[in-house]
Amino acid sequence: MSANRLDQVYAAIDAANAADPQMVDVGGKLVPAALIYGERMTATLEKFQPEASEELKIAIRGQHIERFSIPRETYPAGKAGYYRWRNELKKRHAERLAEIMTPLGYSAEAIARVGAIVRKEGVKTDPDAQTLEDVASLVFLAYELNAFLDKYPYPAEKLADILAKTWRKMSEKGHEAALALHPPKAVVDLLHQGLAALDAAS
């Protein structure tokens, strides 16, 4: 792995994400949301799977590259519109990463591999796609959950369902890492409530 080349990819992803107009407070400093998200994804991956391949590292850093350029509001409300939006995002993220990797001399195979991970193709059979799912879930739980709860004051049942569905996306290794975050008892109780409801409905 060429550390210098990987650093160039990271720098290009970060430059693109620095254009995010949404700012978040990080230690009293306002930072573009997409920029800090990519940095947190990388930091979480380094702890969760330090032996990750270069392709996985790129997919992790660029999972949401320029996500802000395709707002949710540009698609119809409801589940159908949501899934159309998500699929377009995955396609666009893969294309942008290919645009960054190609001039740096990455092989077609490496570029295709990054695209497949970002699109989460075969998430239940591809370990790298599952790792991306785990890392994204860990970033949500560690850094974004409190802000999410403040922004969306859902009833307890809805929050329990969201937590349970996030948990179900994760691997056993992901579960262990999530519990190591020592979530508040209230969050754990909601998770158990949501999992019980999913089991009852299945």
Secondary structure by P-SEA (a helix, b strand, c coil): ccaaaaaaaaaaaaaaaccccbbbbcccccccaaaaaaaaaaaaaaaacccccaaaaaaaacccccccccccccccccaaaaaaaaaaaaaaaaaaaaaaaaaacccaaaaaaaaaaaacccccccaaaaaaaaaaaaaaacccaaaaaaaccccaaaaaaaaaaaaaaccaaaaaaaaaacccaaaaaaaaaaaaaaaaac
